[in-house]
Amino acid sequence: MPFVQVDPADRADLRRRLLATRWPDAPEDAGWSLGTDLDHLREVVRDWAAFDLEAWSAGLARLPRRTVRLDALDLHVVHARAVPGAGPALPLVLCHGWPDSSWRFETVVPLLTDPGAHGADPADAFDVVVPDMPGFGWSQRPPVPLDSVAVAGLWARLMTALGYERFGAAGGDIGSHVSRYLALDHPDRVVAVHRTDAGVPVPVDPAALTPAERDWVAQAAAWGAAEGAYAAVHRTKPQSLAVGLTDSPAGLAAWLVEKLHAWSDPHGHGIGRDAVLDLLSRYWFTGTIGSSLRMDRANAAIPAEQHARRVEVPSGFSLFPGDLLRPPRAWLERTTRLVRVTEPARGGHFAPVEEPELYAQELRDFFRPYR
């Protein structure tokens, strides 16, 4: 039986809503400059209305999924063990961000559990754990929004429940912070941590920064002024936004597709339409867009002293060219025990979806000395 079964009435309701979309106007030649390109969105909505949801739900069964109950929360987890005979496997927890879920990493799971079948060294196999954060995907919504520190603590207990005391951690976006706090709060268990970003700069005396770091801080401020309105809404009034996005599938698509477009590498393979519709369907049928937004509000309240802590666990970064803010090496050395930095040729904020082979190889190469 598929892990997810969508009621036929819910499928029909989604299609009805999509076909009845009340479209706004747009200035001529607005394109993506004001948000989601309206012509592009019409195509997404058309394709979503025709999307084979039965095949989608059946396809989710290709990966081993389970529910683990921790702290009175039912957590959805993809837990895929290395293929037999691959040699000692390193347990690895992959930490997603927003606007996604375990969706971010599911394409790379087979590449990590069975590298030999994908042209890589079988000795680089992992036992892979990909949980949905509470309030994302099929994980239960928490009664009070959790921040990245709390989720890191939850993931440490999850790894214990799955039988892993020693493991690696990797992630991006919010998952970069969750991985960081795993390393900070459980350095005796996390053998190494890999991240695709360093988040936004935390306050530091500008006089103590290198020129490259000062440039990066200025770039981050400029990006926030031009592109950060979505995050300001999430941090301050997420519930108002959640009403429209929970009621209108076209509205949900507009909010998410714009980020998938803007944060992907335009010179890479990008995110295929089926992957986009997969993500939209997860949010729609779980009704978790509101709870996913509220995590930004919780993270905004993390005390400053937490941001100032230095990671002493061996740390590596893969800085993909199409990602949002690429930190200079000096900042990474300032904030972590840096052992490796690479700059892959292609990929953006969603590198595991955009360039799964490249991303999987980055993880294999980085974690090889820590097995």
Summary of the structure (lengths in Angstrom):
residues: 371
radius of gyration: 20.1
end to end distance: 35.7
largest distance: 61.3
contacts: 1226
relative contact order: 0.15
helix: 50%
strand: 15%
